[in-house]
Amino acid sequence: MKVQIVLFNGFDLLDVTAPYEVFTAAAMYSEEELSVEFVSAEGKETVTSGVNQVQLQSTGKLDLSHGGIIVVPGASGSVHDNGSDSVPVKLQQAAQTSLSDLLKKAMKQPDILLCTVCGGSLVLAMNGLLEGRHAVTHHMGMGVLSATNAIAVQARVVDDGDLVTGGGVTSGLDVALYLVGRELGPRIANAVEQLFEYERRGTVWKAIGNTPKESQQQYSTETEIAADSFLGSTKENNHIEGKWDTTISTPIGNLPVLLELTSKDGQLAGTAEQGGDIVTLDNLVQKESNLTWSMKVTKPMPLTLKFSVLVDRDKMFGEAKAGMLPASKLTGHRIS
């Protein structure tokens, strides 16, 4: 069995070293040939981690010609701002490299088991690869995971068949131990646990068995923010209909969006044009001069954004949010 652990600039060190240690130990106990290596999308190179700039050497390019396990880690960096050192930006940068196409191909190959640790699932989600799939990530990214139309599950490890995902950073140990037990058997996994003096935590979630009686989502995205809670409301009933040239200031650059709002028989509707795509505004609600809606975008990555704005005559301003990502400022003006 071949295990390939992916490196990319800004990777989290524990996300890659914990699975590496577990699989390497499993190789010592197993009669089955098991190789473990660090790889990258580009090939043999030195790759730098996200904190303290620790460098690891990839031995070659991510190889899809053989079956086996591919481990995608998350990133490490700041979680309190939107700068270039922030985790969302590093994950987005990884998702925009040639790694994206390799992972898309890997998910289509039945002999490949893809697994992620921490923010690694967001690298897949940012490319639209987790739509309708059960997955988990670090608790701070669960709202983002849901916003990409993945089915976010609160669990330490989630097994969705050919996709296994882990939660926070230390879950790399649990993911790897679970996979050792699943692929090589529980006795090998138990031997590794004894060697490491570590017991795998939590119940691995699978979409099997009885559904819990209380039918609630296991994870709810952050409640939509009412516009008047952060902007203040106005009793002036502005003219909403028309075309609006807006810009969303995201951590990875400005996103231009052309909005068109119409009203027919007292029913407000709208569309948004972004990056050549035109989408419908969902759940569009007007309360005096405040508007809220949600919409799916594909650029710079697939997300469901929730908007809350205030219209003041020919100006529009507010915010857009995707799960627990910091809110992005929206500004715009009427053009017709």
C-alpha positions in Angstrom: 0.0 0.0 0.0 1.3 3.4 -0.9 0.7 6.4 1.3 1.4 9.9 -0.1 1.3 12.9 2.2 0.9 16.1 0.3 3.0 19.2 1.0 2.2 22.7 -0.1 3.5 26.1 0.9 2.1 27.0 4.3 1.2 23.5 5.4 0.6 22.7 9.0 3.6 20.7 10.4 1.6 18.4 12.7 -1.0 17.7 10.0 1.7 15.9 8.0 4.1 14.6 10.6 1.4 12.8 12.8 0.1 10.7 9.9 3.7 10.1 8.7 4.7 8.7 12.1 1.6 6.5 12.3 1.9 5.0 8.9 5.6 4.5 9.2 5.1 2.6 12.5 2.3 0.5 10.9 4.8 -0.5 8.2 7.1 -1.9 10.8 4.3 -4.1 12.2 2.7 -5.2 8.9 3.8 -8.0 6.6 2.1 -6.0 3.8 4.5 -3.7 1.9 3.7 -0.2 2.9 5.5 2.9 1.7 5.1 6.4 3.1 6.4 9.5 1.5 6.0 13.3 1.3 5.0 14.5 -2.2 3.9 17.8 -3.8 2.0 18.8 -6.9 5.2 20.1 -8.5 7.6 17.3 -7.8 10.8 16.9 -5.8 11.3 20.2 -3.9 11.7 21.8 -0.5 8.4 23.0 0.9 8.0 25.4 3.7 5.5 25.1 6.6 3.2 27.9 7.6 4.6 28.6 11.0 8.3 29.0 11.8 9.1 28.1 8.2 10.1 24.5 8.8 11.2 22.9 5.6 10.5 19.4 4.4 11.6 17.7 1.3 9.1 16.1 -1.1 10.5 13.1 -2.8 8.4 13.5 -6.0 5.2 14.5 -7.6 1.8 13.3 -6.3 1.4 10.0 -8.2 -2.1 8.9 -9.3 -0.9 5.9 -11.3 -1.1 3.6 -8.3 -3.8 3.2 -5.8 -3.4 3.8 -2.1 -3.9 6.6 0.4 -3.5 10.3 -0.2 -3.3 12.6 2.8 -4.1 16.3 2.4 -3.1 18.5 5.4 -4.3 21.9 6.4 -2.4 25.2 6.7 -1.0 27.0 9.7 -0.9 30.8 10.2 -2.9 33.6 11.6 -6.6 33.1 12.4 -7.3 36.6 13.5 -6.9 38.6 10.3 -7.3 38.4 6.5 -3.6 39.1 5.7 -1.3 37.0 3.5 -0.3 35.0 6.5 -3.8 33.9 7.4 -4.9 30.3 7.1 -7.8 31.0 4.6 -5.4 32.7 2.2 -2.9 29.9 2.4 -5.6 27.3 1.8 -6.9 29.2 -1.1 -3.5 29.6 -2.6 -3.0 25.8 -2.3 -6.4 25.2 -3.9 -5.4 27.4 -6.9 -2.2 25.4 -7.8 -1.9 22.4 -9.9 -2.8 20.4 -6.8 -6.4 21.2 -7.6 -6.5 19.2 -10.9 -4.6 16.3 -9.3 -7.1 16.1 -6.4 -10.0 16.2 -8.9 -8.6 13.3 -10.7 -7.8 11.4 -7.5 -11.4 11.6 -6.4 -12.5 9.9 -9.6 -10.2 6.9 -9.1 -11.8 4.0 -7.2 -8.5 2.6 -6.1 -7.5 5.9 -4.3 -8.6 6.6 -0.7 -8.4 10.4 -0.1 -8.2 11.7 3.4 -7.7 15.1 4.9 -6.6 16.6 8.2 -7.9 19.8 9.7 -8.1 22.5 6.9 -7.2 19.9 4.2 -10.9 19.3 3.6 -11.3 23.0 2.8 -8.7 22.7 0.0 -11.1 20.1 -1.5 -14.2 22.2 -0.7 -12.7 25.3 -2.3 -12.6 23.4 -5.6 -16.2 22.3 -5.2 -15.1 18.7 -4.6 -17.1 18.1 -1.4 -20.6 19.1 -2.5 -23.0 16.7 -1.0 -20.2 14.8 0.8 -20.0 14.3 4.6 -16.9 15.9 6.0 -15.4 17.6 9.0 -12.6 20.2 9.5 -11.2 22.4 12.3 -14.1 23.8 14.3 -13.3 27.3 13.1 -13.8 26.3 9.5 -17.1 24.3 9.9 -19.2 27.2 8.7 -17.0 27.6 5.6 -17.3 23.9 4.9 -21.1 24.2 5.0 -21.0 27.3 2.8 -19.3 25.2 0.1 -22.4 22.8 0.2 -20.6 20.0 1.9 -22.5 18.2 4.7 -20.5 19.3 7.8 -20.6 16.7 10.6 -19.4 17.4 14.1 -17.1 14.4 14.7 -13.5 13.7 15.3 -13.2 11.6 12.1 -15.8 11.2 9.3 -15.8 8.2 7.0 -17.6 8.8 3.7 -16.4 5.8 1.8 -13.5 6.8 -0.4 -13.2 10.1 1.6 -12.1 10.2 5.2 -11.7 13.6 6.9 -10.4 14.7 10.3 -11.2 17.6 12.5 -8.6 19.8 14.3 -4.9 19.5 14.1 -4.3 16.6 16.4 -6.9 14.6 14.6 -4.2 13.6 12.2 -3.3 10.9 14.7 -6.8 9.6 14.8 -7.4 9.7 11.1 -4.2 7.7 10.4 -4.8 5.2 13.2 -8.4 4.7 11.9 -7.1 4.1 8.4 -4.5 1.7 9.6 -7.2 -0.3 11.4 -9.5 -0.1 8.3 -6.9 -1.1 5.8 -4.5 -3.3 7.7 -6.6 -4.5 10.6 -7.2 -3.6 14.3 -4.3 -5.6 15.6 -1.8 -3.5 13.6 -3.6 -0.3 14.7 -3.5 -1.5 18.4 0.2 -2.2 18.1 0.8 1.4 16.9 -1.3 2.8 19.7 0.7 0.9 22.2 4.0 2.1 20.7 2.8 5.7 20.7 1.0 5.4 24.1 -2.0 7.1 22.5 -5.5 5.9 22.1 -7.6 7.0 19.2 -10.4 9.4 20.3 -14.1 9.5 19.6 -16.5 7.6 17.4 -15.8 7.5 13.7 -19.0 8.9 12.0 -20.5 7.1 9.1 -23.8 7.5 7.3 -25.1 4.2 8.5 -27.3 2.9 11.2 -30.2 4.5 12.9 -30.7 8.3 12.7 -30.8 10.1 16.0 -34.3 10.7 17.1 -33.9 14.4 17.5 -33.7 15.5 13.9 -31.4 18.4 13.9 -28.4 19.4 11.8 -25.2 18.3 13.4 -23.7 21.6 12.6 -25.5 24.9 11.9 -23.8 27.7 10.1 -23.7 31.1 11.7 -27.1 32.8 11.9 -27.7 35.3 9.1 -27.0 38.8 10.4 -29.7 41.4 10.1 -28.6 44.5 8.4 -29.9 46.8 11.0 -27.9 45.1 13.7 -24.6 46.5 12.4 -25.6 49.4 10.1 -28.7 50.8 11.8 -32.0 50.9 10.0 -33.8 53.8 8.3 -37.5 54.4 7.9 -37.0 55.9 4.5 -38.3 53.4 2.0 -35.7 53.7 -0.8 -36.2 52.6 -4.4 -34.5 49.2 -4.5 -35.1 48.1 -8.1 -32.4 48.6 -10.7 -28.9 47.6 -11.5 -26.1 47.9 -8.9 -22.4 47.8 -9.5 -21.0 46.4 -6.3 -17.6 45.2 -5.0 -16.9 42.7 -2.3 -13.5 43.2 -0.6 -12.3 39.7 0.2 -9.0 38.6 1.8 -7.8 37.5 -1.6 -8.8 40.5 -3.6 -11.8 42.5 -4.7 -14.7 40.7 -6.2 -16.9 42.7 -8.7 -20.6 41.7 -8.7 -23.3 43.2 -10.9 -26.7 43.0 -9.1 -30.1 43.4 -10.8 -33.1 43.8 -8.6 -36.6 43.7 -10.0 -40.2 43.8 -8.6 -43.3 42.2 -10.1 -46.7 42.2 -8.4 -45.0 43.3 -5.2 -42.5 40.4 -5.2 -38.9 41.3 -5.1 -36.4 39.2 -7.2 -32.8 39.5 -8.2 -29.8 38.1 -10.0 -26.1 38.6 -9.7 -23.5 38.4 -12.4 -20.0 37.5 -11.3 -17.1 36.2 -13.3 -19.3 35.7 -16.4 -21.8 33.6 -14.3 -25.4 34.7 -13.6 -27.0 33.3 -10.4 -30.3 33.9 -8.7 -30.5 35.7 -5.4 -32.0 33.2 -2.9 -34.1 34.0 0.1 -34.2 37.7 -0.9 -35.9 39.7 1.9 -36.5 43.4 2.1 -37.2 45.2 5.3 -37.5 48.9 4.6 -34.1 49.8 3.2 -32.4 46.6 4.5 -31.8 43.7 2.2 -30.7 40.1 3.0 -30.1 37.3 0.6 -27.9 34.3 -0.1 -26.2 33.2 -3.4 -23.8 30.7 -4.7 -20.5 31.9 -6.2 -17.9 29.9 -8.1 -15.1 32.5 -8.2 -12.6 32.7 -6.5 -14.0 29.5 -5.1 -17.4 27.7 -4.8 -19.2 29.2 -1.8 -22.6 30.1 -0.6 -22.4 33.7 0.6 -25.0 35.4 2.9 -25.5 39.1 2.3 -26.8 41.8 4.6 -26.9 45.3 3.1 -28.4 48.8 3.4 -29.6 50.8 0.5 -29.3 54.6 0.9 -30.7 56.3 -2.3 -28.1 55.4 -5.0 -25.6 53.7 -2.7 -25.4 50.3 -1.2 -23.2 49.1 1.6 -23.0 46.1 3.9 -21.3 42.7 4.2 -21.0 39.2 2.8 -20.2 36.2 4.9 -19.3 32.6 4.3 -19.7 30.6 7.5 -17.1 31.6 10.1 -14.9 33.4 7.7 -14.5 37.1 8.6 -17.2 39.3 7.0 -16.2 40.9 3.7 -17.2 44.5 3.1 -19.6 45.2 0.2 -20.0 48.6 -1.4 -21.8 49.6 -4.5 -23.8 52.2 -6.5 -26.8 52.3 -8.7 -26.1 52.3 -12.5 -29.7 52.2 -13.7 
